[in-house]
Amino acid sequence: MPALDTDVAGVPNCRAINDKSCRSPGTSARYRLLHSTWDRYLDGVAETVTALKKQTGARVIVLGSVPW
């Protein structure tokens, strides 16, 4: 799940990976794409979108749920 400061049970590195990739300095991408299995994980997504826009100035696009 792409959400900052969020732990996911059973995925020990999820928080660290998300925080590192979302807060990576020097990234000049104009767009940030987020996707996940949204029907299971919605906590922190709105805050993540706001933080990404503020930190990077990028347009954040939330895609629909990944197929499974």
C-alpha positions in Angstrom: 0.0 0.0 0.0 1.5 3.4 -0.9 1.0 5.3 2.3 3.5 7.2 4.4 4.0 6.4 8.0 1.9 3.3 7.8 2.7 -0.2 8.9 1.1 -3.3 7.2 0.8 -6.5 9.2 2.8 -9.3 7.7 4.9 -6.9 5.5 7.8 -5.9 7.7 9.6 -3.5 5.2 6.5 -1.9 3.8 6.7 1.3 5.8 10.5 1.8 5.2 10.1 1.2 1.4 7.2 3.6 1.1 8.8 6.3 3.2 12.1 6.1 1.3 10.5 6.1 -2.2 8.0 8.8 -1.5 10.4 11.1 0.3 13.4 10.6 -2.0 15.0 14.0 -2.5 16.0 15.2 -5.9 13.3 13.5 -7.7 12.0 15.7 -10.5 9.1 13.6 -11.6 6.1 15.7 -12.6 3.7 12.9 -11.8 3.5 10.3 -9.0 1.3 7.3 -9.6 -0.1 5.4 -6.6 -1.8 2.0 -6.9 -2.7 -0.7 -4.5 -5.4 -3.2 -3.4 -7.6 -0.3 -2.2 -10.4 -2.4 -1.0 -8.1 -3.6 1.8 -5.9 -0.6 2.5 -7.2 3.0 2.6 -5.7 4.3 5.8 -3.3 7.2 5.2 -3.8 7.5 1.4 -5.3 11.0 1.6 -2.5 12.2 3.9 0.0 10.6 1.5 -1.4 12.4 -1.5 -1.3 15.7 0.3 2.3 15.2 1.6 3.5 14.1 -1.9 2.0 17.2 -3.5 3.5 19.5 -0.9 7.0 17.8 -0.8 7.5 17.3 -4.5 5.1 19.6 -6.3 4.2 16.7 -8.5 0.7 15.8 -9.7 -0.4 12.7 -7.8 -2.6 10.3 -9.6 -4.4 7.5 -7.7 -5.1 4.5 -10.0 -7.8 2.0 -9.4 -7.2 -1.3 -7.6 -4.6 -3.6 -9.1 -6.0 -6.9 -10.6 -5.9 -10.0 -8.4 
